[in-house]
Amino acid sequence: MDEFEVKFKKKIDKLFKDSFEEITKSKFDTFYKTLQKDMQDLNSINGEVKFGKLVYSINKTKDRWVTKYIESPLSALNVEVQAAAYLYEKVISKEIDIDKFRSIYGCDSVEELKDRMIKEVEKWKTNKDSLLTSFVGFKKLAKVSIKPAFKNDILKTYYNYINSPESGLKSYEHVTRIPSILGNIGIDTTNTQKFLDKSEINQMESQSSELALTGTIDRLIVSEENQTKILMQLEKQVYLRIANDQESQDLMTQIALIKAVKQLNHLDLKIITHYYTNFYNIVSNDSIGKYISELVNEIGLSDNSNNYKLVIDSLLKIGSIRLEAEYEGRNIKGSLLEVFIDIKNGRKFAEVQLGGFLKTLIIMDSTFNFNKDTFDLLSRDAQQLAIWLQHRRLKNVLDDSKFSEAIAVQYLANAILMRAKDVYKRRDRLSRALEELKVYKLIVKDYEYNSKEYQFIIDYIRLPKEVICNIQNKNFKTGELIEGTILKK
């Protein structure tokens, strides 16, 4: 073992060795050797992906253990409560003094004891740093649960250690993570395109007396080429609830709601990506709470009231959108993000949870990953084209192993929603975005424009052989690939 391994082994021995050998009656060193491959995976370029799955497994285990601890009649909690109840009966019958009960249990009633025990175990469950092996009833668990718990705790400790300053190891560049489903959806990079066109809005206004708060506003997005079907719904009732206007029956509010519905734009993409990246290693029911001003700064916008309003409008939209998609062989339904907006200390505050749709994508490891430093240098158009082309690039490998294809201007423009209908204006805008990707060596190796056919010939950067093999064998997850990742020196 090298110096790092020796140092880490001492740390692990101190934390786990004695308790492991006491409970399992087996050698800790032998068990530790079986974890080497898992630790290597956590220290690889895909370490974050592996760790995300590990954390998800740990959180599910915590939920299961705590539920059983509280509800099972034979759990340590209920056995303790029953014993306390028996003793408390003697207090009531004056056989013993309340001080005796208090000295044993540190409280004045059975209810107080039970509440305290439940609060303690709930606190353990929600503590991100708590270990499975520190569970209050751990030693009494079934043997089949013991070794997996030690394994998960050791791997969690290992990942946290190698990514801490204490380890002195290299770490990878920050990664921007984008739900792969967005590779199927056009984005308005100018933040100006309307979801509903003028005639539809006028029709809504002419029928204003029939408008209702219930129901959804739907948009069906169908890609005939790859048979991906996406139903995007904006639930009006949810929209108004998030806006703290649930009881409003005001007609103008309803019309304003209809007008506010837009296709996803670049600001929506930034906010979805921001939360998706932050939630990537959580994958739980935890929430992220931020003042709107904090969120505005974190996504790189100027600190002013107009941007506060834009961000709130985007959160309202994202929080009330539900998606249904036939995707990667599965039917996925759910929200993108669960959003709650309120006033805290006199300031607008957003509490956000990971929605069911995005949570499923993380579990499926269906994520497009980009080196953050490189991705942030791109224009909005180039960022959106990178997402859209990555979807096609990976699909081409699956279909025919080609790293070159011809894409018509009008079809390529599906990635970026444009007001301009003129093919030359569209061509010029797409050319600028493709040139950026080529310069930064992201997805695109080279490209040329065929003026006769009004199409771009795009040469993609080749993927490593092992990735190609895994894609063709359908043994590949998009989250395993990080585009433009550079090791820190």
KOLDREN-131910 format. One record per residue (C-alpha): residue in one letter; x, y, z. Coordinates in steps of 0.5 Angstrom, whole numbers, padded with zeros to 4 digits, always signed. Each point is the difference from the previous one (the first is absolute). Last residue first. Layout:
REM KOLDREN-131910
aXYZ
...
REM end
This chain:
REM KOLDREN-131910
k-0006+0039-0024
k-0007+0000-0001
l-0003-0005-0004
i-0003+0002-0006
t-0007-0002-0002
g-0003+0002-0007
e-0006-0004+0000
i-0001-0004+0006
l-0003-0007-0002
e-0002-0005+0005
g-0007+0004+0001
t-0002-0003-0007
k-0001-0007+0002
f+0003-0005-0004
n-0001-0008+0000
k-0004+0000-0006
n+0005-0004-0004
q+0001+0005-0005
i+0000+0005+0005
n+0005-0004+0004
c+0005-0001-0006
i+0000+0007-0002
v+0002+0002+0007
e+0005-0005+0000
k+0003+0003-0007
p+0000+0007+0003
l-0005+0005-0004
r+0002+0003-0006
i-0001+0008+0000
y-0006+0001-0005
d+0001+0002-0007
i-0006+0004-0002
i-0003+0001-0008
f-0004+0006+0001
q-0006+0001-0005
y-0004+0004-0005
e+0001-0005-0005
k+0004+0004-0005
s+0003+0005+0005
n+0003-0006+0003
y+0003+0003+0007
e+0007-0003+0003
y+0001-0003+0007
d+0006-0002+0004
k+0002-0004+0007
v-0007+0001+0003
i-0002-0002+0007
l+0004+0005+0004
k+0007+0001-0003
y+0000+0008+0002
v+0001+0002-0007
k-0005-0005-0003
l-0005+0002+0005
e+0001+0007-0001
e-0001-0001-0008
l-0006-0004+0001
a-0003+0006+0004
r+0002+0005-0006
s-0003-0004-0005
l-0006-0001+0003
r-0001+0007+0000
d+0002+0001-0007
r-0004-0006-0003
r-0007+0003+0004
k+0001+0007-0003
y+0001-0004-0007
v-0006-0004+0001
d-0004+0006+0001
k-0006-0002+0005
a+0003+0004+0005
r-0003+0000+0007
m+0004-0006+0002
l-0001-0006+0005
i+0007-0003+0001
a+0001-0008-0001
n-0006+0000-0005
a+0005+0004-0004
l+0004-0006-0002
y-0006-0002-0004
q-0001+0006-0004
v+0007+0000-0001
a+0000-0007-0003
i+0005-0005+0004
a+0005-0004-0004
e+0004-0005+0005
s+0007-0002+0002
f+0002-0004+0006
k-0003-0006-0003
s-0001-0007+0005
d-0006-0002-0004
d-0006+0001+0005
l+0003+0000+0007
v+0005+0004-0002
n-0005+0005-0004
k-0004+0000+0007
l+0006+0003+0004
r+0002+0005-0005
r-0008+0002-0001
h+0000+0001+0008
q+0006+0004+0000
l-0002+0004-0006
w-0006+0003+0004
i+0004+0002+0007
a+0006+0003-0004
l-0005+0004-0005
q-0003+0003+0007
q+0007+0002+0002
a+0002+0003-0006
d-0007+0004-0001
r+0001+0003+0007
s+0007+0001-0001
l+0006-0004+0002
l+0005+0002+0006
d-0004-0003+0005
f+0000-0007-0003
t+0008+0000+0000
d+0000+0002+0007
k-0005-0005+0002
n+0002-0006-0003
f-0006-0003-0003
n-0004-0006+0002
f-0007-0002-0004
t-0004-0005+0005
s-0004-0006+0000
d+0003-0003+0006
m-0006-0004+0001
i-0001+0002+0007
i+0002+0007-0002
l-0006+0000-0006
t-0005-0003+0005
k+0002+0006+0005
l-0001+0005-0006
f-0007-0003-0001
g-0002+0000+0007
g+0002+0007+0002
l+0006+0002+0004
q-0002+0004+0005
v+0000+0008+0000
e-0001+0005+0006
a+0000+0007-0003
f+0000+0006+0004
k-0002+0007-0001
r+0002+0005+0005
g-0003+0003+0007
n+0003-0005+0004
k-0003-0005-0004
i-0005+0001-0005
d-0002-0006-0004
i+0001-0004-0006
f-0001-0008+0000
v+0003-0004-0006
e+0000-0007-0002
l+0004-0001-0006
l+0000-0004-0006
s-0007-0003+0001
g-0002-0007-0001
k-0001-0006-0005
i+0005-0004-0004
n-0002-0006-0004
r+0006-0004-0001
g+0004-0003-0006
e+0005+0006+0000
y-0006+0005+0000
e-0007+0000-0001
a-0001+0006+0003
e-0005+0004+0005
l+0002+0006+0002
r-0003+0005+0006
i+0001+0007+0000
s-0003+0004+0006
g+0007+0001+0003
i+0003+0002-0006
k-0005+0006-0002
l+0000+0003+0007
l+0008-0001+0001
s+0001+0004-0007
d-0005+0005+0002
i+0004+0001+0007
v+0007+0000-0004
l-0003+0006-0005
k-0003+0004+0006
y+0007-0001+0004
n+0003+0002-0007
n-0004+0006+0000
s+0001+0002+0007
n+0008+0000-0001
d+0006-0004+0002
s+0003-0001-0007
l-0001-0008-0002
g+0006-0005+0001
i-0004-0006+0002
e+0002+0001+0007
n-0001+0007+0000
v-0008-0001-0001
l+0000-0006+0004
e+0002+0004+0006
s-0005+0006-0001
i-0005-0005-0001
y+0001-0002+0007
k+0002-0007+0000
g-0003-0007+0003
i+0003-0006-0003
s-0005-0006+0002
d+0002-0007+0002
n-0005-0006-0002
s+0006-0004-0003
v+0004+0000-0006
i+0006+0004+0004
n+0006-0001-0005
y-0003+0003-0006
f-0004+0005+0004
n+0004+0006-0001
t+0001-0002-0008
y-0007-0001-0001
y-0001+0007+0004
h+0004+0004-0004
t-0002-0004-0007
i-0007+0002+0002
i+0002+0007+0001
k+0004+0001-0006
l-0005-0004-0005
d-0006+0005+0003
l+0005+0006-0002
h+0001-0003-0007
n-0007-0001-0001
l-0005-0005+0001
q-0006+0001-0005
k-0005+0006+0003
v-0006+0000+0005
a+0000+0007+0003
k-0006+0002-0005
i-0004-0006+0003
l+0001+0003+0007
a-0001+0007-0002
i-0007-0002-0002
q-0002-0004+0006
t+0003+0006+0004
m-0005+0004-0004
l-0006-0004+0002
d+0001+0000+0007
q-0001-0006+0004
s+0005+0000+0004
e+0000-0005+0006
q+0007-0003-0002
d+0004+0007-0001
n+0006-0002+0004
a+0004+0000-0007
i+0001-0007+0002
r-0007-0002+0001
l-0001+0004-0007
y+0004-0004-0004
v-0002-0006+0003
q-0007+0001-0002
k+0002+0002-0007
e+0003-0007-0001
l+0005+0001-0006
q+0001-0006-0004
m+0005-0003-0004
l-0001-0006-0004
i+0006-0003-0003
k+0001-0005-0005
t+0006-0003-0002
q-0001-0004-0007
n+0008+0001-0002
e-0002+0004-0007
e-0007+0001+0002
s+0001+0005+0005
v-0006+0002+0004
i-0001+0005+0004
l-0007+0001+0003
r-0002+0006+0004
d-0005+0001+0005
i-0003+0005+0004
t-0003-0004+0006
g-0007+0000+0004
t-0003+0004+0005
l+0000+0007+0001
a-0005+0001-0005
l-0001+0005-0006
e-0007+0000-0003
s-0001+0007+0001
s+0006+0002-0004
q-0002-0004-0006
s+0002+0007-0004
e+0007+0000+0004
m+0002-0007-0001
q-0001+0001-0008
n+0004+0006+0001
i+0005-0004+0003
e+0000-0006-0005
s+0000+0006-0006
k+0006+0003+0003
d+0004-0007+0001
l+0001-0004+0006
f+0006-0002+0003
k+0003+0007-0001
q+0007+0001-0003
t+0004+0006+0004
n+0005-0004+0005
t+0006+0001-0006
t+0002-0007+0001
d-0007-0003-0002
i+0001-0007+0001
g-0002-0006-0004
i-0001-0007+0004
n+0003-0007-0002
g+0007+0002+0003
l-0004+0002+0006
i-0002-0007+0002
s+0008-0001+0002
p-0001+0004+0006
i+0006+0005+0000
r+0006-0001+0005
t+0005+0006+0000
v+0007-0003+0003
h+0005+0003+0004
e+0007-0002-0001
y+0002-0007+0002
s+0004-0001+0007
k+0008-0001+0001
l+0001-0003+0007
g+0003+0003+0006
s-0004-0004+0004
e-0002+0005+0006
p-0002+0005-0006
s-0006-0004+0000
n-0003-0004-0007
i+0004-0006+0002
y-0003+0000+0007
n-0007+0001-0002
y+0000-0006-0005
y+0004-0004+0005
t-0005+0001+0006
k-0006-0001-0005
l+0003-0007-0002
i+0002-0002+0008
d-0008+0002+0001
n-0002-0004-0005
k+0004-0006+0001
f-0002+0000+0008
a-0007+0000-0002
p+0000-0005-0005
k+0004-0005+0005
i-0006+0001+0005
s-0006+0000-0003
v+0000-0008-0002
k+0002-0001+0008
a-0007+0003+0002
l+0000+0006+0004
k+0001+0000+0007
k+0007+0003+0000
f-0003+0006-0004
g-0005+0002+0004
v+0002+0007+0002
f+0003+0001-0007
s+0007+0002+0000
t+0002-0006-0005
l-0004+0004-0005
l+0004+0006+0000
s-0002+0007+0001
d+0003+0006-0004
k-0007+0001-0004
n-0003+0001+0007
t-0008-0001-0002
k+0000-0007+0002
w+0004+0001+0007
k-0005+0006+0001
e-0006-0005-0001
v+0003-0005+0005
e+0001+0006+0005
k-0007+0003-0001
i-0003-0007+0001
m+0004-0002+0007
r-0002+0007+0002
d-0008-0001-0002
k+0000-0007+0004
l+0003+0003+0006
e-0004+0006+0001
e-0006-0005-0002
v+0002-0005+0006
s+0000+0006+0005
d+0005+0004+0004
c+0007+0000-0003
g+0007-0002+0001
y-0002-0008-0001
i+0003-0003+0006
s+0001+0006+0005
r-0007+0003-0002
f-0003-0007+0001
k+0003+0000+0007
d-0002+0007+0001
i-0007-0001-0001
d+0000-0004+0006
i-0002-0008+0000
e-0006-0004+0003
k-0004+0006-0001
s-0005-0003-0005
i+0001+0005-0005
v+0008-0001+0001
k-0001-0007+0000
e-0004+0001-0007
y+0006+0004-0002
l+0005-0007+0001
y-0005-0004-0005
a+0000+0006-0005
a+0008+0001+0000
a+0000-0007-0002
q-0005+0000-0005
v+0004+0006-0003
e+0007-0003+0000
v-0003-0006-0004
n-0004+0005-0004
l+0007+0003-0002
a+0004-0006+0000
s-0005-0003-0006
l-0004-0005+0002
p-0007+0003-0001
s+0003+0003-0007
e-0002+0007-0002
i+0005+0005+0003
y+0006-0005-0002
k-0003-0003-0006
t-0001+0007-0003
v+0007+0002+0002
w+0003-0006-0003
r-0003+0001-0007
d+0001+0008+0000
k+0007-0001+0002
t+0001-0006-0005
k-0003+0005-0006
n+0005+0005+0002
i+0006-0005+0000
s-0002-0002-0007
y-0001+0007-0003
v+0007+0002+0003
l+0003-0006-0003
k-0003+0002-0007
g+0002+0007+0000
f+0007-0003+0002
k+0001-0004-0006
v-0002+0006-0004
e+0005+0004+0003
g+0005-0005-0001
n+0000+0000-0007
i+0007+0003-0002
s+0002-0006+0005
n+0001+0001+0008
l-0007-0003+0001
d+0002-0006-0004
q+0006-0001+0003
m-0003-0001+0007
d-0005-0005-0003
k+0006-0004-0003
q+0003+0000+0007
l-0006-0002+0004
t+0002-0007+0001
k+0006+0002+0003
y-0004+0003+0006
f-0003-0007+0002
t+0006-0003+0001
d+0003+0005+0004
f-0006+0000+0004
k+0000-0007+0002
s-0006-0003+0002
k-0004-0001+0007
t-0006+0005-0004
i-0001+0004+0006
e+0006+0001+0004
e+0004-0001-0006
f-0003+0006-0004
s-0001+0004+0007
d+0008+0000+0001
k+0002+0001-0007
f-0005+0006-0002
l+0002+0007+0001
k+0007-0001+0003
d+0002-0005-0006
i-0003+0004-0005
k+0005+0006+0002
k+0006-0005+0000
k-0002-0002-0006
f-0001+0007-0003
k+0008+0001+0002
v+0002-0006-0003
e-0003+0001-0006
f+0002+0007-0001
e+0007-0002+0002
d+0000-0006-0006
m-0002-0007+0002
REM end
